[in-house]
Amino acid sequence: MTTITFDTLAYSKKLKAVGVPPEQADVQAEALAEIIDEKLATKRDLKELEARLTYKLTLRLGSMVVASSMATISILGFLIKFWH
């Protein structure tokens, strides 16, 4: 997962500027940085996930088409044999 840059110092300063106690502002900034780092997906993460899912779905669909074609050929073979 790609890291997102989050300026904890700037965020903490903004909190302090509106009256949040310094200790609380610092803790909130660090907590938010952890959440962003651990839980937030970037556009790159989403593109990579999309590529993996597209690949897997393409393989699965291809397998289904092959299986369907084989079943159709088997049924046609049976019918041809049955009618002769």
N, C-alpha and C positions, 0 to 999 in steps of 0.2 A: 504494500500500500504506500502510495506517495505521501510524503509529509506536507502538511499545510503550514505555512508560516503564520504565526499569530504573535503579535507584539504584546506580551504581557505587561511590560513596563508602561507602554502608552495607555493600555486599557486601565491599568491600576491608577495611573495619573488622572484619567478622566473620572473614574469613580471617586477619587479623593477630592477632585475639583467640585463635585456636586454634594460633598458632605459625608461621604462614606468614610468611616474610620479607617486609618491607614492599614492596620492589621487585617481588617476584614476585606479591604480592597485588594490587598496582596493575595490573600487566600482565594478570593473569588477569581482573580486573574489566573492563578495557577490551576484551579479546578477547571475553569473553562478551557484552558490550554490542553489539559489532559483529555477532556471530553472530545475536543476537536481532533486531537492526535489519534485517539483510539477509535472513535465512532464515525467520523465524517469521511465520506467517500469523495474523491476528486473526480473531475471529468475524465481524467486518464484511467482511474480505477473502473469507472462505468464503461468506458470504451473497451477495456480489456475483458471485462465480464461479458459485454455484448458479443465480442469476437468469439469467446469460448462457448457461449450458448449457441451462437449461430453455427459454429462448427459441429457441436454435438447434435443439434437439431437436423442439420444437413445429413449427417451420418445416419441418424435414426430414420429420417424420411427415405433415404436411399435404401436402407435395409428393408423398409416396409414395401417399397416399390419392387424390389427384387423378389421378396417373398410372395407378393401378390402376383407377379408375373409367373413365378414358378407354379403357383397354385392354378392359375388360369391354364397354363400349358398342360399340367397334369389332368385337369378336367377335360380339356379339349382332346387330349390323347385317349382318355377313357371313353368319351362320347364317340370318337371316330372308331375305336375298336368295337364298341357296343353296336353301332349301326351296321358294321360290315359282317 
